[in-house]
Amino acid sequence: MRGKEAILVLETGHSFVGESFGYEGEVVGEIVFNTGMVGYPQTLTDPSYANQIIVFSYPLIGNYGVDTERLESSKIHCSGVVAREFNDYKFHWNSEKSLREFLVENKIVGIHKVDTRAIVREIRKFGTMKAIISTKEKDAFVLAKKLLKYDFSYLDLVRRVTTTVPYEINPEGDKKLALLDFGVKMGIVRELLRYNFRIKIFPAWTSFEDIKNYNPDGIVLSNGPGDPANVPYVQETIRRIMSLEKPILGICLGIQLIALSFGAKTYKLKFGHRGANHPVYHVDTGRTYITSQNHSYAIDENTLPPGFEVNYYNLNDHTVEGIKHNSLPLVAVQFHPEASPGPWDTKFIFDEYYRLF
């Protein structure tokens, strides 16, 4: 099935003409690239991709369809998809629908038959930027002008993806966890359930009093999209949660919000870390792990307050990948120990957290 002609225009003015797959229309977002070789259904349904157009650097997606039992949320959260080649078959015994069907169902615009290597080089050279995909307008100049009116820097994307009402999972579990949902991946929840935790998932704006009244044995601060500085309403809550001295697990956006809550700073990476092949060095053991990652921001190590120290570094750019505290029961990492998709090298992070109880 041949799609309509589509065009991708970057903020730099460069344009790429290809073919549409998925929903037809026009979409604007921040364009980023993912280096993973597998796992496109999990990537597409990761809430941390909200408001972003994903370029898959692996040259083929779609060939094993979509298994809805292994998604990271109930819908696609990215704005658009860019691929070198889209395959509309679903050669997998567990596949329930094709990728095209999944994109149309979620009203996600996709473009393929474009030079994704050139697009990735553009992003690496100029950094993440605004972009637009359209099957309606063919004039690149008109589309470039449309980009001028968009400003994503102030957006609180967490409010778009968090649950709006608290809900509980595994109510017969042993120990109670309060999970603050900034855009949690279900892979994290699945890993926590292996320890038979009773998990209550709270909206991002939940007050400290509501969390304390639940009387949890531990707290989890989840991953999520966007600039952590645009979520200031959680910082006082996190400071007060830390004062309870109960085991805390922070993952991705969670670790950044912990750092901000205690006076540290974060900054935007040039093109972020997205994929399943990022090497991370563990200071305490001297070992290196291959990790799954998805983030645009990092903690400024020089601004960490006394009591905190870095225990994981990214070997590609030496950015902070984990912090610990000299007295508080804290496990906080920038990478994704649940993988989904990615290597299982760091699933021991959940064991470390469980041993704090």
Solvent accessible surface area in square Angstrom, and as a share of the most:
residue,aa,sasa,rsa
1,M,190,0.85
2,R,191,0.70
3,G,18,0.17
4,K,100,0.43
5,E,84,0.37
6,A,1,0.01
7,I,9,0.04
8,L,0,0.00
9,V,0,0.00
10,L,0,0.00
11,E,88,0.40
12,T,54,0.32
13,G,43,0.41
14,H,92,0.41
15,S,49,0.32
16,F,35,0.14
17,V,88,0.51
18,G,12,0.11
19,E,11,0.05
20,S,2,0.01
21,F,1,0.00
22,G,11,0.11
23,Y,82,0.31
24,E,82,0.37
25,G,6,0.05
26,E,58,0.26
27,V,29,0.17
28,V,24,0.14
29,G,0,0.00
30,E,25,0.11
31,I,0,0.00
32,V,0,0.00
33,F,17,0.07
34,N,11,0.06
35,T,43,0.25
36,G,10,0.10
37,M,134,0.60
38,V,100,0.57
39,G,6,0.06
40,Y,7,0.03
41,P,6,0.04
42,Q,27,0.12
43,T,8,0.05
44,L,0,0.00
45,T,0,0.00
46,D,7,0.03
47,P,4,0.03
48,S,8,0.05
49,Y,4,0.01
50,A,5,0.04
51,N,17,0.09
52,Q,15,0.07
53,I,0,0.00
54,I,0,0.00
55,V,0,0.00
56,F,7,0.03
57,S,38,0.25
58,Y,78,0.30
59,P,73,0.46
60,L,50,0.25
61,I,4,0.02
62,G,0,0.00
63,N,52,0.27
64,Y,60,0.23
65,G,0,0.00
66,V,0,0.00
67,D,20,0.10
68,T,46,0.27
69,E,133,0.60
70,R,129,0.47
71,L,18,0.09
72,E,0,0.00
73,S,24,0.15
74,S,113,0.73
75,K,101,0.43
76,I,8,0.04
77,H,29,0.13
78,C,3,0.02
79,S,20,0.13
80,G,0,0.00
81,V,0,0.00
82,V,0,0.00
83,A,0,0.00
84,R,109,0.40
85,E,89,0.40
86,F,16,0.07
87,N,35,0.18
88,D,54,0.28
89,Y,142,0.54
90,K,89,0.38
91,F,150,0.63
92,H,83,0.37
93,W,216,0.76
94,N,37,0.19
95,S,23,0.15
96,E,95,0.42
97,K,40,0.17
98,S,8,0.05
99,L,0,0.00
100,R,29,0.11
101,E,88,0.39
102,F,5,0.02
103,L,0,0.00
104,V,69,0.40
105,E,107,0.48
106,N,32,0.17
107,K,135,0.57
108,I,13,0.07
109,V,6,0.03
110,G,0,0.00
111,I,0,0.00
112,H,10,0.04
113,K,101,0.43
114,V,7,0.04
115,D,69,0.36
116,T,4,0.02
117,R,181,0.66
118,A,25,0.19
119,I,0,0.00
120,V,18,0.11
121,R,144,0.53
122,E,21,0.09
123,I,0,0.00
124,R,123,0.45
125,K,138,0.58
126,F,106,0.44
127,G,4,0.04
128,T,25,0.14
129,M,15,0.07
130,K,32,0.14
131,A,0,0.00
132,I,1,0.00
133,I,0,0.00
134,S,1,0.00
135,T,7,0.04
136,K,151,0.64
137,E,53,0.24
138,K,139,0.59
139,D,66,0.34
140,A,29,0.22
141,F,143,0.59
142,V,56,0.32
143,L,0,0.00
144,A,30,0.24
145,K,117,0.50
146,K,71,0.30
147,L,3,0.01
148,L,142,0.70
149,K,153,0.65
150,Y,78,0.30
151,D,82,0.43
152,F,44,0.18
153,S,82,0.53
154,Y,146,0.55
155,L,26,0.13
156,D,36,0.18
157,L,16,0.08
158,V,0,0.00
159,R,125,0.45
160,R,141,0.51
161,V,23,0.13
162,T,10,0.06
163,T,24,0.14
164,T,98,0.57
165,V,97,0.56
166,P,66,0.42
167,Y,88,0.33
168,E,61,0.27
169,I,39,0.20
170,N,46,0.23
171,P,75,0.47
172,E,151,0.68
173,G,13,0.13
174,D,108,0.56
175,K,72,0.30
176,K,46,0.20
177,L,0,0.00
178,A,1,0.00
179,L,0,0.00
180,L,2,0.01
181,D,7,0.04
182,F,0,0.00
183,G,1,0.01
184,V,10,0.06
185,K,7,0.03
186,M,56,0.25
187,G,2,0.02
188,I,0,0.00
189,V,1,0.01
190,R,93,0.34
191,E,15,0.07
192,L,1,0.00
193,L,58,0.29
194,R,148,0.54
195,Y,32,0.12
196,N,61,0.32
197,F,2,0.01
198,R,72,0.26
199,I,0,0.00
200,K,53,0.22
201,I,0,0.00
202,F,7,0.03
203,P,6,0.04
204,A,2,0.01
205,W,101,0.36
206,T,14,0.08
207,S,45,0.29
208,F,16,0.07
209,E,82,0.37
210,D,77,0.40
211,I,0,0.00
212,K,109,0.46
213,N,120,0.61
214,Y,25,0.09
215,N,98,0.50
216,P,1,0.01
217,D,59,0.31
218,G,0,0.00
219,I,0,0.00
220,V,0,0.00
221,L,0,0.00
222,S,0,0.00
223,N,0,0.00
224,G,7,0.07
225,P,3,0.02
226,G,29,0.28
227,D,30,0.15
228,P,0,0.00
229,A,55,0.42
230,N,31,0.16
231,V,2,0.01
232,P,82,0.51
233,Y,68,0.26
234,V,1,0.01
235,Q,36,0.16
236,E,92,0.41
237,T,14,0.08
238,I,0,0.00
239,R,93,0.34
240,R,95,0.35
241,I,0,0.00
242,M,6,0.03
243,S,82,0.53
244,L,46,0.23
245,E,117,0.53
246,K,54,0.23
247,P,12,0.08
248,I,3,0.01
249,L,0,0.00
250,G,0,0.00
251,I,0,0.00
252,C,2,0.01
253,L,3,0.01
254,G,0,0.00
255,I,0,0.00
256,Q,4,0.02
257,L,0,0.00
258,I,0,0.00
259,A,2,0.01
260,L,21,0.10
261,S,2,0.01
262,F,60,0.25
263,G,53,0.51
264,A,2,0.02
265,K,125,0.53
266,T,27,0.16
267,Y,92,0.35
268,K,92,0.39
269,L,19,0.10
270,K,113,0.48
271,F,49,0.21
272,G,7,0.07
273,H,12,0.05
274,R,7,0.02
275,G,5,0.05
276,A,22,0.17
277,N,84,0.43
278,H,19,0.08
279,P,26,0.17
280,V,0,0.00
281,Y,76,0.29
282,H,13,0.06
283,V,67,0.39
284,D,80,0.42
285,T,81,0.47
286,G,43,0.41
287,R,147,0.54
288,T,67,0.39
289,Y,17,0.07
290,I,70,0.35
291,T,1,0.00
292,S,9,0.06
293,Q,5,0.02
294,N,10,0.05
295,H,12,0.05
296,S,13,0.08
297,Y,29,0.11
298,A,1,0.00
299,I,3,0.01
300,D,43,0.22
301,E,71,0.32
302,N,144,0.74
303,T,44,0.26
304,L,29,0.14
305,P,31,0.20
306,P,133,0.84
307,G,21,0.20
308,F,20,0.08
309,E,89,0.40
310,V,14,0.08
311,N,16,0.08
312,Y,3,0.01
313,Y,31,0.12
314,N,0,0.00
315,L,92,0.46
316,N,101,0.52
317,D,67,0.34
318,H,120,0.54
319,T,12,0.07
320,V,5,0.03
321,E,0,0.00
322,G,0,0.00
323,I,1,0.00
324,K,61,0.26
325,H,37,0.16
326,N,113,0.58
327,S,90,0.58
328,L,33,0.16
329,P,32,0.20
330,L,15,0.07
331,V,15,0.09
332,A,2,0.02
333,V,2,0.01
334,Q,0,0.00
335,F,0,0.00
336,H,4,0.02
337,P,1,0.01
338,E,3,0.02
339,A,0,0.00
340,S,25,0.16
341,P,29,0.18
342,G,25,0.24
343,P,37,0.23
344,W,179,0.63
345,D,62,0.32
346,T,3,0.02
347,K,42,0.18
348,F,53,0.22
349,I,1,0.00
350,F,2,0.01
351,D,56,0.29
352,E,51,0.23
353,Y,1,0.00
354,Y,91,0.35
355,R,168,0.61
356,L,68,0.34
357,F,68,0.28
